[in-house]
Amino acid sequence: MENAASRLAEVEANIARVCKPARREPREITLIAVSKTHPSDKILPLLEAGHRVFGENRVQEAQEKWPALTERFPDTELHLIGQLQSNKADDAVAMFDCIHALDRMSLVKALAKAMDKAGKRVPCFVQVNIGDEDQKGGCPINELPDFLAKVRDADIPIAGLMCLPPADIEPAPFFALLAKLAQDNGVEGLSMGMSGDYETAVQLGATHVRVGTALFGARG
Ligand SMILES: *Cc1c(COP(=O)(O)O)cnc(C)c1O
């Protein structure tokens, strides 16, 4: 597939194809086009093809790229998918429509304060350290119920749970576990699946898939 629009059509078709046997509807799944590292001239074709949901992993990069694009396409929805430092909470709340990596109390406090200041509540996914990996962010599974309660107490809208499964292992069991944790904790959304495994994630209940490479090609 040559250009961004045809890649978009291909990813959407793949999602639709796995939805059918899973008895799901494609419109239940939000495709987040992860445009991190890619310049505006690579993002524009997707906007022109009608796509409106994008993901970035760094606040500063988003601030540099997106205001000019959202001016032209005001109905764009921007998701912050990467780790967020507490000192960037104000900027993140101003810039993004959804934040995907809420995983610790210091960030809950910083985001709640930023949302109070901005007079705006930004839905957040709680990231779960699904593979119990030391080097990864995410709330430990055994602390999840308590952490979700604290997020609710801080009046932060919970969009769902998010995970990044361990690399180089079959991801399906981790996606299934995240879906079970969401169900057990009364949470609706599931942000899981990237270019290599979004179809599996959709089969296991993903409501948001974060796809970069399959739409934009390799990052430089
Ligand atoms: C970069 C990134 C993605 C997209 O990865 P691809 O493999 O390029 O689809 C998804 N989620 C997160 C958290 C990322 O940082």
The ligand as a Gaussian input file, in Angstrom:
#p B3LYP/6-31G(d) Opt

LIG

0 1
 C        4.528000       4.592000      19.410000
 C        3.402000       4.030000      20.184000
 C        2.368000       3.329000      19.535000
 C        2.348000       3.035000      18.046000
 O        3.285000       2.054000      17.736000
 P        3.346000       1.392000      16.259000
 O        4.024000       0.101000      16.490000
 O        4.146000       2.324000      15.421000
 O        1.963000       1.229000      15.771000
 C        1.318000       2.889000      20.328000
 N        1.277000       3.105000      21.651000
 C        2.256000       3.775000      22.297000
 C        2.141000       3.973000      23.763000
 C        3.349000       4.248000      21.594000
 O        4.320000       4.891000      22.255000

